[in-house]
Amino acid sequence: MQTTYSVEGMTCAHCAASVKEEVSEIAGVIGVDVDVAAGSVVVSSDSALDTAVVDAAISEAGYRLAS
């Protein structure tokens, strides 16, 4: 299953690495692709993820989901 999230505040490769690291730690996540230019994160998982859990991981990295 793939889900795309819009993330605000990412501007560089370090931002992408931080988001990828935090989101990768969520149980069930099998892949994370971050596109800084588009402000998006594509998460591959073995089942549907709770958006609040993804939001918390992105917040931990210092960014936030776009509303």
C-alpha atoms as an extended CHARMM CRD file, in Angstrom:
* protein
*
        67  EXT
         1         1  MET       CA              0.0000000000        0.0000000000        0.0000000000  PROA      1               0.0000000000
         2         2  GLN       CA              1.3350000000        3.4710000000       -0.8860000000  PROA      2               0.0000000000
         3         3  THR       CA              0.1620000000        6.7170000000        0.6510000000  PROA      3               0.0000000000
         4         4  THR       CA              1.3480000000       10.2160000000       -0.2710000000  PROA      4               0.0000000000
         5         5  TYR       CA              1.5380000000       12.9500000000        2.3540000000  PROA      5               0.0000000000
         6         6  SER       CA              2.2090000000       16.6570000000        1.8260000000  PROA      6               0.0000000000
         7         7  VAL       CA              4.7950000000       18.0130000000        4.2500000000  PROA      7               0.0000000000
         8         8  GLU       CA              5.5070000000       21.6750000000        4.9940000000  PROA      8               0.0000000000
         9         9  GLY       CA              8.9140000000       23.1180000000        5.7760000000  PROA      9               0.0000000000
        10        10  MET       CA             11.2980000000       20.7360000000        3.9970000000  PROA      10              0.0000000000
        11        11  THR       CA             13.9570000000       22.6110000000        2.0410000000  PROA      11              0.0000000000
        12        12  CYS       CA             17.0360000000       20.3880000000        1.6900000000  PROA      12              0.0000000000
        13        13  ALA       CA             18.5030000000       16.8800000000        1.6500000000  PROA      13              0.0000000000
        14        14  HSD       CA             18.9890000000       16.9870000000        5.4250000000  PROA      14              0.0000000000
        15        15  CYS       CA             15.2540000000       17.6680000000        5.8160000000  PROA      15              0.0000000000
        16        16  ALA       CA             14.4690000000       14.6800000000        3.6150000000  PROA      16              0.0000000000
        17        17  ALA       CA             16.8370000000       12.4270000000        5.5720000000  PROA      17              0.0000000000
        18        18  SER       CA             15.2980000000       13.4560000000        8.9030000000  PROA      18              0.0000000000
        19        19  VAL       CA             11.7530000000       12.7840000000        7.7030000000  PROA      19              0.0000000000
        20        20  LYS       CA             12.7490000000        9.4800000000        6.0940000000  PROA      20              0.0000000000
        21        21  GLU       CA             14.4830000000        8.3140000000        9.2800000000  PROA      21              0.0000000000
        22        22  GLU       CA             11.5180000000        9.0840000000       11.5450000000  PROA      22              0.0000000000
        23        23  VAL       CA              8.8090000000        7.7270000000        9.2350000000  PROA      23              0.0000000000
        24        24  SER       CA             10.8300000000        4.5600000000        8.5760000000  PROA      24              0.0000000000
        25        25  GLU       CA             10.5840000000        3.7020000000       12.2710000000  PROA      25              0.0000000000
        26        26  ILE       CA              6.7780000000        3.3610000000       12.1350000000  PROA      26              0.0000000000
        27        27  ALA       CA              5.6750000000       -0.2540000000       12.4550000000  PROA      27              0.0000000000
        28        28  GLY       CA              4.5870000000       -1.6570000000        9.0860000000  PROA      28              0.0000000000
        29        29  VAL       CA              6.5020000000        0.8590000000        6.9490000000  PROA      29              0.0000000000
        30        30  ILE       CA              8.5440000000       -0.8670000000        4.2570000000  PROA      30              0.0000000000
        31        31  GLY       CA              9.6860000000        2.1730000000        2.2560000000  PROA      31              0.0000000000
        32        32  VAL       CA              9.7940000000        5.9680000000        2.3450000000  PROA      32              0.0000000000
        33        33  ASP       CA             10.4320000000        8.2600000000       -0.6350000000  PROA      33              0.0000000000
        34        34  VAL       CA             10.8160000000       11.9750000000        0.0880000000  PROA      34              0.0000000000
        35        35  ASP       CA             10.5640000000       14.6360000000       -2.6490000000  PROA      35              0.0000000000
        36        36  VAL       CA             11.7250000000       17.9420000000       -1.1660000000  PROA      36              0.0000000000
        37        37  ALA       CA             10.8550000000       19.9790000000       -4.2710000000  PROA      37              0.0000000000
        38        38  ALA       CA              7.2840000000       18.6950000000       -4.2930000000  PROA      38              0.0000000000
        39        39  GLY       CA              6.9970000000       18.7280000000       -0.5020000000  PROA      39              0.0000000000
        40        40  SER       CA              5.7700000000       15.1590000000       -0.5250000000  PROA      40              0.0000000000
        41        41  VAL       CA              6.4860000000       11.9090000000        1.2420000000  PROA      41              0.0000000000
        42        42  VAL       CA              5.3760000000        8.6010000000       -0.2850000000  PROA      42              0.0000000000
        43        43  VAL       CA              5.1220000000        5.8750000000        2.3350000000  PROA      43              0.0000000000
        44        44  SER       CA              4.9230000000        2.2010000000        1.3760000000  PROA      44              0.0000000000
        45        45  SER       CA              3.4680000000       -0.0020000000        4.0850000000  PROA      45              0.0000000000
        46        46  ASP       CA              2.1040000000       -3.4790000000        4.5190000000  PROA      46              0.0000000000
        47        47  SER       CA             -1.2330000000       -2.0740000000        5.7570000000  PROA      47              0.0000000000
        48        48  ALA       CA             -3.0340000000        1.2480000000        6.1850000000  PROA      48              0.0000000000
        49        49  LEU       CA             -1.2790000000        3.6510000000        8.5650000000  PROA      49              0.0000000000
        50        50  ASP       CA             -2.9100000000        5.9130000000       11.1090000000  PROA      50              0.0000000000
        51        51  THR       CA             -2.3830000000        9.4830000000        9.8590000000  PROA      51              0.0000000000
        52        52  ALA       CA             -1.8510000000       10.6400000000       13.4570000000  PROA      52              0.0000000000
        53        53  VAL       CA              1.1160000000        8.2620000000       13.7740000000  PROA      53              0.0000000000
        54        54  VAL       CA              2.6490000000        9.5470000000       10.5350000000  PROA      54              0.0000000000
        55        55  ASP       CA              2.0040000000       13.1320000000       11.6550000000  PROA      55              0.0000000000
        56        56  ALA       CA              3.7650000000       12.4530000000       14.9650000000  PROA      56              0.0000000000
        57        57  ALA       CA              6.8150000000       11.0000000000       13.1840000000  PROA      57              0.0000000000
        58        58  ILE       CA              7.0100000000       13.9670000000       10.8000000000  PROA      58              0.0000000000
        59        59  SER       CA              6.6310000000       16.3490000000       13.7600000000  PROA      59              0.0000000000
        60        60  GLU       CA              9.4620000000       14.5340000000       15.5390000000  PROA      60              0.0000000000
        61        61  ALA       CA             11.6290000000       15.3040000000       12.5000000000  PROA      61              0.0000000000
        62        62  GLY       CA             10.7150000000       18.9850000000       12.8540000000  PROA      62              0.0000000000
        63        63  TYR       CA              8.1300000000       19.3630000000       10.1010000000  PROA      63              0.0000000000
        64        64  ARG       CA              4.3700000000       19.0990000000        9.7670000000  PROA      64              0.0000000000
        65        65  LEU       CA              1.7590000000       17.6140000000        7.5170000000  PROA      65              0.0000000000
        66        66  ALA       CA              0.1030000000       20.1370000000        5.2510000000  PROA      66              0.0000000000
        67        67  SER       CA             -3.5830000000       20.5680000000        5.9620000000  PROA      67              0.0000000000
